[in-house]
Amino acid sequence: MHPHLHTKDNIACEEIMTALEQCHAKGFLWKAMGMCSSTKDQVTLCLRAERLKRTANNRKIAKVKRDKLKAAWADIDENS
């Protein structure tokens, strides 16, 4: 199973995802002949870019928390 595409994290890819859904709505043969492949590739690239942005942001937040925790422990060790 894949995660839901239409989430608050994927707002930047909404237009491309809608185009893919419209392509898929044209029927099975349309999909089977690979007519939606280029749109699917665009969706994949867009979602990957959004995931990389979230990952970078999460990494920054984690570093700030880690530095704060390290400073708190240094303060405890210094005052003990």
N, CA, C and O atoms as a CHARMM CRD file, in Angstrom:
* protein
*
  320
    1    1 MET  N      0.84400  -1.18300   0.00000 PROA 1      0.00000
    2    1 MET  CA     0.00000   0.00000   0.00000 PROA 1      0.00000
    3    1 MET  C      0.88800   1.24600   0.00000 PROA 1      0.00000
    4    1 MET  O      1.94200   1.27100   0.63500 PROA 1      0.00000
    5    2 HSD  N      0.46300   2.23500  -0.69300 PROA 2      0.00000
    6    2 HSD  CA     1.18500   3.49800  -0.71500 PROA 2      0.00000
    7    2 HSD  C      0.43000   4.51300   0.12900 PROA 2      0.00000
    8    2 HSD  O     -0.77800   4.38000   0.32800 PROA 2      0.00000
    9    3 PRO  N      1.12900   5.52400   0.62400 PROA 3      0.00000
   10    3 PRO  CA     0.45500   6.54500   1.43300 PROA 3      0.00000
   11    3 PRO  C     -0.47200   7.39500   0.57200 PROA 3      0.00000
   12    3 PRO  O     -0.35800   7.41400  -0.65400 PROA 3      0.00000
   13    4 HSD  N     -1.37100   8.08200   1.21500 PROA 4      0.00000
   14    4 HSD  CA    -2.27100   8.98100   0.50800 PROA 4      0.00000
   15    4 HSD  C     -1.46800  10.11100  -0.11800 PROA 4      0.00000
   16    4 HSD  O     -0.55100  10.65300   0.50000 PROA 4      0.00000
   17    5 LEU  N     -1.81900  10.45600  -1.33400 PROA 5      0.00000
   18    5 LEU  CA    -1.08100  11.50700  -2.03100 PROA 5      0.00000
   19    5 LEU  C     -1.55100  12.89800  -1.65200 PROA 5      0.00000
   20    5 LEU  O     -0.73700  13.81200  -1.51900 PROA 5      0.00000
   21    6 HSD  N     -2.84100  13.06900  -1.47800 PROA 6      0.00000
   22    6 HSD  CA    -3.39100  14.39500  -1.19700 PROA 6      0.00000
   23    6 HSD  C     -3.33900  14.68100   0.29900 PROA 6      0.00000
   24    6 HSD  O     -4.31400  14.47000   1.02100 PROA 6      0.00000
   25    7 THR  N     -2.19000  15.16100   0.74900 PROA 7      0.00000
   26    7 THR  CA    -2.01100  15.53300   2.14800 PROA 7      0.00000
   27    7 THR  C     -1.48200  16.96400   2.20300 PROA 7      0.00000
   28    7 THR  O     -1.13100  17.55000   1.17900 PROA 7      0.00000
   29    8 LYS  N     -1.43200  17.51000   3.40300 PROA 8      0.00000
   30    8 LYS  CA    -0.94000  18.88000   3.57300 PROA 8      0.00000
   31    8 LYS  C      0.53200  19.00600   3.17900 PROA 8      0.00000
   32    8 LYS  O      0.98900  20.09800   2.84100 PROA 8      0.00000
   33    9 ASP  N      1.28100  17.89500   3.22100 PROA 9      0.00000
   34    9 ASP  CA     2.69900  17.92700   2.87400 PROA 9      0.00000
   35    9 ASP  C      2.94000  17.96200   1.36600 PROA 9      0.00000
   36    9 ASP  O      4.03300  18.30900   0.92000 PROA 9      0.00000
   37   10 ASN  N      1.92900  17.60500   0.58700 PROA 10     0.00000
   38   10 ASN  CA     2.10700  17.49700  -0.85800 PROA 10     0.00000
   39   10 ASN  C      1.31600  18.54300  -1.63800 PROA 10     0.00000
   40   10 ASN  O      0.94700  18.30800  -2.78900 PROA 10     0.00000
   41   11 ILE  N      1.05700  19.67100  -1.03600 PROA 11     0.00000
   42   11 ILE  CA     0.25600  20.70900  -1.68200 PROA 11     0.00000
   43   11 ILE  C      0.93700  21.20900  -2.95000 PROA 11     0.00000
   44   11 ILE  O      0.25100  21.54000  -3.91700 PROA 11     0.00000
   45   12 ALA  N      2.24600  21.27300  -2.97600 PROA 12     0.00000
   46   12 ALA  CA     2.96900  21.77500  -4.14700 PROA 12     0.00000
   47   12 ALA  C      2.79200  20.86700  -5.35900 PROA 12     0.00000
   48   12 ALA  O      2.97300  21.31300  -6.49200 PROA 12     0.00000
   49   13 CYS  N      2.44200  19.60800  -5.14300 PROA 13     0.00000
   50   13 CYS  CA     2.29800  18.63700  -6.23600 PROA 13     0.00000
   51   13 CYS  C      0.84100  18.41900  -6.62100 PROA 13     0.00000
   52   13 CYS  O      0.54400  17.53500  -7.42400 PROA 13     0.00000
   53   14 GLU  N     -0.04900  19.18900  -6.07900 PROA 14     0.00000
   54   14 GLU  CA    -1.48900  18.98800  -6.27900 PROA 14     0.00000
   55   14 GLU  C     -1.88200  19.01500  -7.75300 PROA 14     0.00000
   56   14 GLU  O     -2.65800  18.17100  -8.20000 PROA 14     0.00000
   57   15 GLU  N     -1.35900  19.96800  -8.50700 PROA 15     0.00000
   58   15 GLU  CA    -1.71800  20.11300  -9.91800 PROA 15     0.00000
   59   15 GLU  C     -1.28800  18.88700 -10.73500 PROA 15     0.00000
   60   15 GLU  O     -2.04700  18.39200 -11.56800 PROA 15     0.00000
   61   16 ILE  N     -0.08500  18.41000 -10.49200 PROA 16     0.00000
   62   16 ILE  CA     0.42200  17.24500 -11.22000 PROA 16     0.00000
   63   16 ILE  C     -0.35500  15.99100 -10.82800 PROA 16     0.00000
   64   16 ILE  O     -0.65100  15.15600 -11.68200 PROA 16     0.00000
   65   17 MET  N     -0.68800  15.85200  -9.54000 PROA 17     0.00000
   66   17 MET  CA    -1.45100  14.68300  -9.09400 PROA 17     0.00000
   67   17 MET  C     -2.84400  14.67800  -9.70300 PROA 17     0.00000
   68   17 MET  O     -3.36600  13.61800 -10.04700 PROA 17     0.00000
   69   18 THR  N     -3.45100  15.85400  -9.84000 PROA 18     0.00000
   70   18 THR  CA    -4.76200  15.94600 -10.46400 PROA 18     0.00000
   71   18 THR  C     -4.68400  15.54300 -11.93800 PROA 18     0.00000
   72   18 THR  O     -5.57700  14.86700 -12.44900 PROA 18     0.00000
   73   19 ALA  N     -3.62000  15.96000 -12.61300 PROA 19     0.00000
   74   19 ALA  CA    -3.43200  15.58000 -14.02000 PROA 19     0.00000
   75   19 ALA  C     -3.27700  14.06200 -14.14500 PROA 19     0.00000
   76   19 ALA  O     -3.78600  13.46200 -15.09200 PROA 19     0.00000
   77   20 LEU  N     -2.57500  13.44100 -13.19300 PROA 20     0.00000
   78   20 LEU  CA    -2.42100  11.98400 -13.21400 PROA 20     0.00000
   79   20 LEU  C     -3.75900  11.29400 -12.99200 PROA 20     0.00000
   80   20 LEU  O     -4.06800  10.31100 -13.66600 PROA 20     0.00000
   81   21 GLU  N     -4.54900  11.79400 -12.06600 PROA 21     0.00000
   82   21 GLU  CA    -5.86900  11.20800 -11.82300 PROA 21     0.00000
   83   21 GLU  C     -6.76000  11.32800 -13.05700 PROA 21     0.00000
   84   21 GLU  O     -7.51000  10.40700 -13.37800 PROA 21     0.00000
   85   22 GLN  N     -6.67500  12.46300 -13.74600 PROA 22     0.00000
   86   22 GLN  CA    -7.46800  12.64400 -14.96500 PROA 22     0.00000
   87   22 GLN  C     -7.00200  11.67900 -16.05300 PROA 22     0.00000
   88   22 GLN  O     -7.81900  11.13700 -16.79800 PROA 22     0.00000
   89   23 CYS  N     -5.71700  11.46900 -16.13900 PROA 23     0.00000
   90   23 CYS  CA    -5.17900  10.52300 -17.10800 PROA 23     0.00000
   91   23 CYS  C     -5.66100   9.10400 -16.79100 PROA 23     0.00000
   92   23 CYS  O     -6.06600   8.37100 -17.69300 PROA 23     0.00000
   93   24 HSD  N     -5.61700   8.72300 -15.52700 PROA 24     0.00000
   94   24 HSD  CA    -6.07300   7.39300 -15.11700 PROA 24     0.00000
   95   24 HSD  C     -7.57200   7.21700 -15.35200 PROA 24     0.00000
   96   24 HSD  O     -8.03700   6.10600 -15.60400 PROA 24     0.00000
   97   25 ALA  N     -8.31700   8.29700 -15.27000 PROA 25     0.00000
   98   25 ALA  CA    -9.76300   8.22800 -15.47000 PROA 25     0.00000
   99   25 ALA  C    -10.13400   7.93500 -16.92500 PROA 25     0.00000
  100   25 ALA  O    -11.28000   7.59100 -17.21500 PROA 25     0.00000
  101   26 LYS  N     -9.19400   8.06600 -17.81800 PROA 26     0.00000
  102   26 LYS  CA    -9.47200   7.80600 -19.24000 PROA 26     0.00000
  103   26 LYS  C     -9.65100   6.32200 -19.52700 PROA 26     0.00000
  104   26 LYS  O    -10.13900   5.95500 -20.59600 PROA 26     0.00000
  105   27 GLY  N     -9.26600   5.47400 -18.59900 PROA 27     0.00000
  106   27 GLY  CA    -9.51900   4.05000 -18.76700 PROA 27     0.00000
  107   27 GLY  C     -8.27100   3.18600 -18.66500 PROA 27     0.00000
  108   27 GLY  O     -7.14000   3.67100 -18.66500 PROA 27     0.00000
  109   28 PHE  N     -8.52500   1.88700 -18.57800 PROA 28     0.00000
  110   28 PHE  CA    -7.45400   0.91900 -18.37700 PROA 28     0.00000
  111   28 PHE  C     -6.48700   0.88000 -19.56000 PROA 28     0.00000
  112   28 PHE  O     -5.27200   0.87000 -19.36700 PROA 28     0.00000
  113   29 LEU  N     -7.01300   0.85900 -20.76600 PROA 29     0.00000
  114   29 LEU  CA    -6.13000   0.76200 -21.93300 PROA 29     0.00000
  115   29 LEU  C     -5.21300   1.97200 -22.05000 PROA 29     0.00000
  116   29 LEU  O     -4.05700   1.84800 -22.45600 PROA 29     0.00000
  117   30 TRP  N     -5.72900   3.12500 -21.69600 PROA 30     0.00000
  118   30 TRP  CA    -4.91600   4.35300 -21.71800 PROA 30     0.00000
  119   30 TRP  C     -3.70600   4.19300 -20.78800 PROA 30     0.00000
  120   30 TRP  O     -2.58300   4.55100 -21.14100 PROA 30     0.00000
  121   31 LYS  N     -3.96100   3.64800 -19.59500 PROA 31     0.00000
  122   31 LYS  CA    -2.87700   3.42000 -18.63700 PROA 31     0.00000
  123   31 LYS  C     -1.97000   2.29300 -19.11400 PROA 31     0.00000
  124   31 LYS  O     -0.74700   2.39300 -19.01900 PROA 31     0.00000
  125   32 ALA  N     -2.57100   1.21600 -19.62800 PROA 32     0.00000
  126   32 ALA  CA    -1.80500   0.04600 -20.03300 PROA 32     0.00000
  127   32 ALA  C     -0.85400   0.34700 -21.19600 PROA 32     0.00000
  128   32 ALA  O      0.20600  -0.27000 -21.30700 PROA 32     0.00000
  129   33 MET  N     -1.22500   1.27700 -22.04700 PROA 33     0.00000
  130   33 MET  CA    -0.37400   1.64400 -23.17800 PROA 33     0.00000
  131   33 MET  C      0.72800   2.62900 -22.77100 PROA 33     0.00000
  132   33 MET  O      1.54100   3.02500 -23.60600 PROA 33     0.00000
  133   34 GLY  N      0.75800   3.02000 -21.51600 PROA 34     0.00000
  134   34 GLY  CA     1.82200   3.89100 -21.01500 PROA 34     0.00000
  135   34 GLY  C      1.59000   5.36600 -21.28200 PROA 34     0.00000
  136   34 GLY  O      2.53000   6.16100 -21.26000 PROA 34     0.00000
  137   35 MET  N      0.35800   5.73000 -21.53000 PROA 35     0.00000
  138   35 MET  CA     0.06200   7.12300 -21.84500 PROA 35     0.00000
  139   35 MET  C      0.17400   8.03100 -20.61400 PROA 35     0.00000
  140   35 MET  O      0.28400   9.24900 -20.75400 PROA 35     0.00000
  141   36 CYS  N      0.14700   7.45200 -19.42500 PROA 36     0.00000
  142   36 CYS  CA     0.22400   8.24100 -18.19200 PROA 36     0.00000
  143   36 CYS  C      1.62400   8.20000 -17.57000 PROA 36     0.00000
  144   36 CYS  O      1.84700   8.78200 -16.50800 PROA 36     0.00000
  145   37 SER  N      2.55200   7.52600 -18.21600 PROA 37     0.00000
  146   37 SER  CA     3.88300   7.31800 -17.62700 PROA 37     0.00000
  147   37 SER  C      4.63500   8.61500 -17.37100 PROA 37     0.00000
  148   37 SER  O      5.24700   8.77800 -16.31600 PROA 37     0.00000
  149   38 SER  N      4.59700   9.53300 -18.31900 PROA 38     0.00000
  150   38 SER  CA     5.34700  10.78000 -18.13100 PROA 38     0.00000
  151   38 SER  C      4.75600  11.59800 -16.98000 PROA 38     0.00000
  152   38 SER  O      5.49300  12.22300 -16.21700 PROA 38     0.00000
  153   39 THR  N      3.43400  11.59100 -16.86000 PROA 39     0.00000
  154   39 THR  CA     2.78800  12.30300 -15.75300 PROA 39     0.00000
  155   39 THR  C      3.14300  11.64200 -14.42700 PROA 39     0.00000
  156   39 THR  O      3.38900  12.32200 -13.43100 PROA 39     0.00000
  157   40 LYS  N      3.16700  10.30800 -14.42200 PROA 40     0.00000
  158   40 LYS  CA     3.52600   9.56700 -13.20700 PROA 40     0.00000
  159   40 LYS  C      4.96200   9.89300 -12.79700 PROA 40     0.00000
  160   40 LYS  O      5.25000  10.05200 -11.61100 PROA 40     0.00000
  161   41 ASP  N      5.86000   9.99300 -13.77800 PROA 41     0.00000
  162   41 ASP  CA     7.24700  10.34500 -13.47300 PROA 41     0.00000
  163   41 ASP  C      7.33800  11.74300 -12.86300 PROA 41     0.00000
  164   41 ASP  O      8.12100  11.97200 -11.94100 PROA 41     0.00000
  165   42 GLN  N      6.53800  12.67500 -13.37800 PROA 42     0.00000
  166   42 GLN  CA     6.52100  14.04000 -12.83000 PROA 42     0.00000
  167   42 GLN  C      6.01500  14.03800 -11.39100 PROA 42     0.00000
  168   42 GLN  O      6.54800  14.75000 -10.53900 PROA 42     0.00000
  169   43 VAL  N      4.98200  13.23400 -11.12300 PROA 43     0.00000
  170   43 VAL  CA     4.45400  13.13100  -9.74900 PROA 43     0.00000
  171   43 VAL  C      5.53100  12.57500  -8.82400 PROA 43     0.00000
  172   43 VAL  O      5.73400  13.08000  -7.72000 PROA 43     0.00000
  173   44 THR  N      6.21500  11.53900  -9.28000 PROA 44     0.00000
  174   44 THR  CA     7.26500  10.91800  -8.47000 PROA 44     0.00000
  175   44 THR  C      8.37100  11.91800  -8.14500 PROA 44     0.00000
  176   44 THR  O      8.81900  12.00500  -7.00200 PROA 44     0.00000
  177   45 LEU  N      8.80800  12.67000  -9.15100 PROA 45     0.00000
  178   45 LEU  CA     9.86500  13.65900  -8.92200 PROA 45     0.00000
  179   45 LEU  C      9.41400  14.76700  -7.98000 PROA 45     0.00000
  180   45 LEU  O     10.17500  15.21100  -7.12000 PROA 45     0.00000
  181   46 CYS  N      8.18200  15.20700  -8.14500 PROA 46     0.00000
  182   46 CYS  CA     7.65200  16.26900  -7.28100 PROA 46     0.00000
  183   46 CYS  C      7.55600  15.79000  -5.83600 PROA 46     0.00000
  184   46 CYS  O      7.97000  16.49200  -4.91300 PROA 46     0.00000
  185   47 LEU  N      7.00300  14.57900  -5.64300 PROA 47     0.00000
  186   47 LEU  CA     6.87300  14.04400  -4.28700 PROA 47     0.00000
  187   47 LEU  C      8.24100  13.81100  -3.64400 PROA 47     0.00000
  188   47 LEU  O      8.40500  14.00400  -2.44000 PROA 47     0.00000
  189   48 ARG  N      9.21200  13.39900  -4.44300 PROA 48     0.00000
  190   48 ARG  CA    10.56600  13.19500  -3.92100 PROA 48     0.00000
  191   48 ARG  C     11.15200  14.52700  -3.45400 PROA 48     0.00000
  192   48 ARG  O     11.76200  14.60300  -2.38800 PROA 48     0.00000
  193   49 ALA  N     10.96500  15.57400  -4.25700 PROA 49     0.00000
  194   49 ALA  CA    11.47400  16.89300  -3.88100 PROA 49     0.00000
  195   49 ALA  C     10.82900  17.37500  -2.58300 PROA 49     0.00000
  196   49 ALA  O     11.50900  17.93500  -1.72300 PROA 49     0.00000
  197   50 GLU  N      9.52700  17.16100  -2.44000 PROA 50     0.00000
  198   50 GLU  CA     8.82800  17.55900  -1.21100 PROA 50     0.00000
  199   50 GLU  C      9.33900  16.74900  -0.01200 PROA 50     0.00000
  200   50 GLU  O      9.50300  17.28800   1.08300 PROA 50     0.00000
  201   51 ARG  N      9.58700  15.45600  -0.22800 PROA 51     0.00000
  202   51 ARG  CA    10.10300  14.61800   0.85800 PROA 51     0.00000
  203   51 ARG  C     11.48700  15.07800   1.28000 PROA 51     0.00000
  204   51 ARG  O     11.79000  15.11300   2.47300 PROA 51     0.00000
  205   52 LEU  N     12.33500  15.43300   0.31500 PROA 52     0.00000
  206   52 LEU  CA    13.67800  15.90900   0.63900 PROA 52     0.00000
  207   52 LEU  C     13.63700  17.21700   1.42500 PROA 52     0.00000
  208   52 LEU  O     14.44800  17.43200   2.32500 PROA 52     0.00000
  209   53 LYS  N     12.68000  18.09400   1.07900 PROA 53     0.00000
  210   53 LYS  CA    12.51900  19.33600   1.84600 PROA 53     0.00000
  211   53 LYS  C     12.13100  19.03300   3.28800 PROA 53     0.00000
  212   53 LYS  O     12.68700  19.60900   4.22300 PROA 53     0.00000
  213   54 ARG  N     11.16000  18.11400   3.46600 PROA 54     0.00000
  214   54 ARG  CA    10.72600  17.74400   4.82500 PROA 54     0.00000
  215   54 ARG  C     11.87400  17.11900   5.60200 PROA 54     0.00000
  216   54 ARG  O     12.05100  17.39900   6.78700 PROA 54     0.00000
  217   55 THR  N     12.65800  16.27000   4.93700 PROA 55     0.00000
  218   55 THR  CA    13.78400  15.61200   5.58900 PROA 55     0.00000
  219   55 THR  C     14.81300  16.63400   6.05800 PROA 55     0.00000
  220   55 THR  O     15.30300  16.55500   7.18400 PROA 55     0.00000
  221   56 ALA  N     15.13700  17.58600   5.20300 PROA 56     0.00000
  222   56 ALA  CA    16.10900  18.62500   5.56400 PROA 56     0.00000
  223   56 ALA  C     15.59600  19.45200   6.73800 PROA 56     0.00000
  224   56 ALA  O     16.35400  19.76600   7.65500 PROA 56     0.00000
  225   57 ASN  N     14.31800  19.80500   6.71400 PROA 57     0.00000
  226   57 ASN  CA    13.72900  20.57300   7.80300 PROA 57     0.00000
  227   57 ASN  C     13.74900  19.77300   9.10800 PROA 57     0.00000
  228   57 ASN  O     14.09000  20.30900  10.16200 PROA 57     0.00000
  229   58 ASN  N     13.38700  18.50400   9.03300 PROA 58     0.00000
  230   58 ASN  CA    13.40100  17.65600  10.22700 PROA 58     0.00000
  231   58 ASN  C     14.81800  17.52300  10.78600 PROA 58     0.00000
  232   58 ASN  O     15.01000  17.49400  12.00100 PROA 58     0.00000
  233   59 ARG  N     15.79900  17.44300   9.90200 PROA 59     0.00000
  234   59 ARG  CA    17.19500  17.32600  10.32800 PROA 59     0.00000
  235   59 ARG  C     17.62500  18.59500  11.07600 PROA 59     0.00000
  236   59 ARG  O     18.31400  18.51400  12.09300 PROA 59     0.00000
  237   60 LYS  N     17.21400  19.76900  10.56900 PROA 60     0.00000
  238   60 LYS  CA    17.54200  21.02800  11.24000 PROA 60     0.00000
  239   60 LYS  C     16.90800  21.09900  12.62200 PROA 60     0.00000
  240   60 LYS  O     17.55800  21.49900  13.58800 PROA 60     0.00000
  241   61 ILE  N     15.64600  20.71200  12.71500 PROA 61     0.00000
  242   61 ILE  CA    14.93800  20.73400  13.99900 PROA 61     0.00000
  243   61 ILE  C     15.60000  19.78000  14.98600 PROA 61     0.00000
  244   61 ILE  O     15.77700  20.11500  16.15700 PROA 61     0.00000
  245   62 ALA  N     15.96500  18.59400  14.51200 PROA 62     0.00000
  246   62 ALA  CA    16.61400  17.61200  15.38700 PROA 62     0.00000
  247   62 ALA  C     17.96300  18.12400  15.88000 PROA 62     0.00000
  248   62 ALA  O     18.32500  17.89900  17.03500 PROA 62     0.00000
  249   63 LYS  N     18.71400  18.81400  15.01200 PROA 63     0.00000
  250   63 LYS  CA    20.01000  19.35800  15.42800 PROA 63     0.00000
  251   63 LYS  C     19.83400  20.40500  16.51100 PROA 63     0.00000
  252   63 LYS  O     20.59600  20.42700  17.47800 PROA 63     0.00000
  253   64 VAL  N     18.84400  21.27100  16.36700 PROA 64     0.00000
  254   64 VAL  CA    18.58100  22.29100  17.39100 PROA 64     0.00000
  255   64 VAL  C     18.23700  21.62600  18.72000 PROA 64     0.00000
  256   64 VAL  O     18.74800  22.02400  19.76700 PROA 64     0.00000
  257   65 LYS  N     17.37200  20.61500  18.67800 PROA 65     0.00000
  258   65 LYS  CA    17.00300  19.89900  19.91100 PROA 65     0.00000
  259   65 LYS  C     18.20700  19.19800  20.52800 PROA 65     0.00000
  260   65 LYS  O     18.38900  19.21300  21.74600 PROA 65     0.00000
  261   66 ARG  N     19.03700  18.57900  19.66900 PROA 66     0.00000
  262   66 ARG  CA    20.21700  17.87400  20.15500 PROA 66     0.00000
  263   66 ARG  C     21.19300  18.84200  20.80600 PROA 66     0.00000
  264   66 ARG  O     21.74600  18.55000  21.86700 PROA 66     0.00000
  265   67 ASP  N     21.40800  20.00400  20.16800 PROA 67     0.00000
  266   67 ASP  CA    22.31600  21.01000  20.72900 PROA 67     0.00000
  267   67 ASP  C     21.79300  21.54800  22.05600 PROA 67     0.00000
  268   67 ASP  O     22.56700  21.76500  22.98800 PROA 67     0.00000
  269   68 LYS  N     20.49100  21.76100  22.14300 PROA 68     0.00000
  270   68 LYS  CA    19.87600  22.24000  23.38200 PROA 68     0.00000
  271   68 LYS  C     20.04600  21.20300  24.49700 PROA 68     0.00000
  272   68 LYS  O     20.36600  21.55100  25.63300 PROA 68     0.00000
  273   69 LEU  N     19.83000  19.93800  24.16300 PROA 69     0.00000
  274   69 LEU  CA    19.98600  18.86800  25.15100 PROA 69     0.00000
  275   69 LEU  C     21.44500  18.75200  25.58900 PROA 69     0.00000
  276   69 LEU  O     21.73500  18.57400  26.77200 PROA 69     0.00000
  277   70 LYS  N     22.35700  18.85400  24.62700 PROA 70     0.00000
  278   70 LYS  CA    23.77800  18.77500  24.94400 PROA 70     0.00000
  279   70 LYS  C     24.19000  19.91900  25.86500 PROA 70     0.00000
  280   70 LYS  O     24.97100  19.72100  26.79700 PROA 70     0.00000
  281   71 ALA  N     23.66200  21.12200  25.60300 PROA 71     0.00000
  282   71 ALA  CA    23.97100  22.27200  26.44900 PROA 71     0.00000
  283   71 ALA  C     23.39300  22.08500  27.85300 PROA 71     0.00000
  284   71 ALA  O     24.02700  22.46100  28.83900 PROA 71     0.00000
  285   72 ALA  N     22.20900  21.51400  27.94600 PROA 72     0.00000
  286   72 ALA  CA    21.60000  21.26900  29.25800 PROA 72     0.00000
  287   72 ALA  C     22.43100  20.27100  30.05200 PROA 72     0.00000
  288   72 ALA  O     22.65900  20.46200  31.24600 PROA 72     0.00000
  289   73 TRP  N     22.88200  19.21000  29.39700 PROA 73     0.00000
  290   73 TRP  CA    23.71800  18.22500  30.10300 PROA 73     0.00000
  291   73 TRP  C     25.07100  18.82300  30.49200 PROA 73     0.00000
  292   73 TRP  O     25.59600  18.51100  31.56100 PROA 73     0.00000
  293   74 ALA  N     25.63400  19.66400  29.65100 PROA 74     0.00000
  294   74 ALA  CA    26.90100  20.31700  29.98200 PROA 74     0.00000
  295   74 ALA  C     26.71900  21.21100  31.20100 PROA 74     0.00000
  296   74 ALA  O     27.59400  21.26500  32.06500 PROA 74     0.00000
  297   75 ASP  N     25.59300  21.91100  31.28100 PROA 75     0.00000
  298   75 ASP  CA    25.27700  22.75100  32.43000 PROA 75     0.00000
  299   75 ASP  C     25.11700  21.92100  33.69400 PROA 75     0.00000
  300   75 ASP  O     25.59200  22.30900  34.76100 PROA 75     0.00000
  301   76 ILE  N     24.45000  20.78200  33.57500 PROA 76     0.00000
  302   76 ILE  CA    24.27500  19.88600  34.73300 PROA 76     0.00000
  303   76 ILE  C     25.62600  19.36600  35.19100 PROA 76     0.00000
  304   76 ILE  O     25.90900  19.36100  36.38900 PROA 76     0.00000
  305   77 ASP  N     26.46800  18.92700  34.25800 PROA 77     0.00000
  306   77 ASP  CA    27.79500  18.40800  34.62800 PROA 77     0.00000
  307   77 ASP  C     28.66400  19.49800  35.23700 PROA 77     0.00000
  308   77 ASP  O     29.44200  19.23400  36.15400 PROA 77     0.00000
  309   78 GLU  N     28.53600  20.70700  34.74000 PROA 78     0.00000
  310   78 GLU  CA    29.33600  21.81200  35.24500 PROA 78     0.00000
  311   78 GLU  C     28.93400  22.20700  36.67200 PROA 78     0.00000
  312   78 GLU  O     29.78900  22.57200  37.47800 PROA 78     0.00000
  313   79 ASN  N     27.65300  22.13500  36.97800 PROA 79     0.00000
  314   79 ASN  CA    27.15700  22.56100  38.27200 PROA 79     0.00000
  315   79 ASN  C     27.02900  21.42500  39.27900 PROA 79     0.00000
  316   79 ASN  O     26.54400  21.65100  40.38800 PROA 79     0.00000
  317   80 SER  N     27.44000  20.23700  38.93600 PROA 80     0.00000
  318   80 SER  CA    27.33800  19.10400  39.86500 PROA 80     0.00000
  319   80 SER  C     28.59200  18.87200  40.64100 PROA 80     0.00000
  320   80 SER  O     28.65100  17.95400  41.46000 PROA 80     0.00000
